[in-house]
Amino acid sequence: MAAMLRRHFKGKLFIVSSKHVFSSRVYQELVEDLIAVISGFAGRLYGLRIHNEKVVEVVRKLVVD
């Protein structure tokens, strides 16, 4: 997955930064949206129609850490 994203963005890394402090509800919604996007890409990449639970769990662990 990471290799596909690197190829797509031609090795560029985009960092989005904000000085705003989000409430935990807004932060949780952003995390859920990110998980949905990554799951969608993973599903298309591997030909799955359902979300891959392993991908969701890895993303959750990465976000928490």
PEJO-V972893 format. One record per pair of residues at least 4 apart in sequence whose C-alpha atoms are under 7 Angstrom apart, sorted by the first residue. I is the first residue (numbers start at 0). GAP is how many residues later the second one is. If there is no record, write none. Layout:
BEGIN
((I:GAP) (I:GAP))
END
This chain:
BEGIN
((0:4) (1:4) (2:4) (3:4) (4:4) (5:4) (5:5) (6:4) (21:4) (21:5) (22:4) (23:4) (24:4) (25:4) (26:4) (27:4) (28:4) (29:4) (30:4) (31:4) (32:4) (33:4) (34:4) (34:21) (34:24) (35:4) (36:4) (37:4) (38:4) (38:12) (38:13) (38:16) (38:17) (39:4) (39:11) (40:4) (41:4) (42:4) (42:5) (42:6) (42:7) (42:8) (42:9) (43:4) (51:4) (52:4) (53:4) (54:4) (55:4) (56:4) (57:4) (58:4) (59:4) (60:4))
END
